Amino acid sequence: MELSTLANNLSICGGKGCQLIQDLRNIFGETRSGFGSILSIRCSCGEVNKRKTCNTHKSMESRSVFDVNSKAAAAMIHAGSSQVA
């Protein structure tokens, strides 16, 4: 988890005209993907927001990938912990 990224992603709700700041106490779900997560947060206005815990980038297949997962994979290869075909 990258706290600065999470803090930035917790900004304003995004609901229709809602200006409330997201609250971690309102998390009701988490979708994990390796070392990163997408949190489901219910705002006081009723809107459900999805917020990422880490930065992402586009993979070669044009899908969104958490930076921390790519860094971990590169470190494993560099350390010789993973077999490369």
Contacts in CASP RR format, 6 or more apart in sequence:
PFRMAT RR
TARGET T0000
AUTHOR 0000-0000-0000
METHOD contacts of the structure
MODEL  1
MELSTLANNLSICGGKGCQLIQDLRNIFGETRSGFGSILSIRCSCGEVNK
RKTCNTHKSMESRSVFDVNSKAAAAMIHAGSSQVA
1 35 0 8 1.000
1 36 0 8 1.000
1 37 0 8 1.000
1 53 0 8 1.000
1 54 0 8 1.000
2 53 0 8 1.000
2 54 0 8 1.000
2 55 0 8 1.000
2 68 0 8 1.000
5 52 0 8 1.000
5 53 0 8 1.000
5 54 0 8 1.000
5 55 0 8 1.000
6 51 0 8 1.000
6 52 0 8 1.000
6 53 0 8 1.000
6 54 0 8 1.000
9 22 0 8 1.000
9 51 0 8 1.000
9 52 0 8 1.000
9 53 0 8 1.000
10 21 0 8 1.000
10 22 0 8 1.000
10 23 0 8 1.000
10 24 0 8 1.000
10 41 0 8 1.000
10 51 0 8 1.000
11 21 0 8 1.000
11 22 0 8 1.000
12 18 0 8 1.000
12 19 0 8 1.000
12 20 0 8 1.000
12 21 0 8 1.000
12 22 0 8 1.000
13 19 0 8 1.000
13 20 0 8 1.000
13 21 0 8 1.000
13 22 0 8 1.000
13 43 0 8 1.000
13 45 0 8 1.000
13 47 0 8 1.000
13 49 0 8 1.000
14 47 0 8 1.000
14 49 0 8 1.000
15 43 0 8 1.000
15 45 0 8 1.000
15 47 0 8 1.000
15 49 0 8 1.000
16 47 0 8 1.000
18 43 0 8 1.000
18 45 0 8 1.000
18 47 0 8 1.000
20 43 0 8 1.000
20 44 0 8 1.000
20 45 0 8 1.000
22 41 0 8 1.000
22 43 0 8 1.000
22 49 0 8 1.000
22 51 0 8 1.000
23 41 0 8 1.000
23 44 0 8 1.000
24 41 0 8 1.000
26 41 0 8 1.000
26 42 0 8 1.000
26 43 0 8 1.000
26 44 0 8 1.000
27 39 0 8 1.000
27 40 0 8 1.000
27 41 0 8 1.000
28 40 0 8 1.000
28 41 0 8 1.000
28 42 0 8 1.000
29 39 0 8 1.000
29 40 0 8 1.000
30 37 0 8 1.000
30 38 0 8 1.000
30 39 0 8 1.000
30 40 0 8 1.000
31 37 0 8 1.000
31 38 0 8 1.000
31 40 0 8 1.000
33 66 0 8 1.000
33 69 0 8 1.000
34 66 0 8 1.000
34 69 0 8 1.000
35 54 0 8 1.000
35 66 0 8 1.000
35 68 0 8 1.000
35 69 0 8 1.000
35 72 0 8 1.000
36 52 0 8 1.000
36 53 0 8 1.000
36 54 0 8 1.000
36 66 0 8 1.000
36 68 0 8 1.000
36 69 0 8 1.000
37 52 0 8 1.000
37 53 0 8 1.000
37 54 0 8 1.000
38 50 0 8 1.000
38 51 0 8 1.000
38 52 0 8 1.000
38 53 0 8 1.000
39 50 0 8 1.000
39 51 0 8 1.000
39 52 0 8 1.000
39 53 0 8 1.000
40 48 0 8 1.000
40 49 0 8 1.000
40 50 0 8 1.000
41 48 0 8 1.000
41 49 0 8 1.000
41 50 0 8 1.000
41 51 0 8 1.000
42 48 0 8 1.000
42 49 0 8 1.000
43 49 0 8 1.000
52 66 0 8 1.000
54 66 0 8 1.000
54 67 0 8 1.000
54 68 0 8 1.000
55 66 0 8 1.000
55 67 0 8 1.000
56 64 0 8 1.000
56 65 0 8 1.000
56 66 0 8 1.000
56 67 0 8 1.000
57 64 0 8 1.000
57 65 0 8 1.000
57 67 0 8 1.000
57 70 0 8 1.000
58 64 0 8 1.000
58 65 0 8 1.000
59 65 0 8 1.000
73 82 0 8 1.000
76 82 0 8 1.000
77 84 0 8 1.000
END
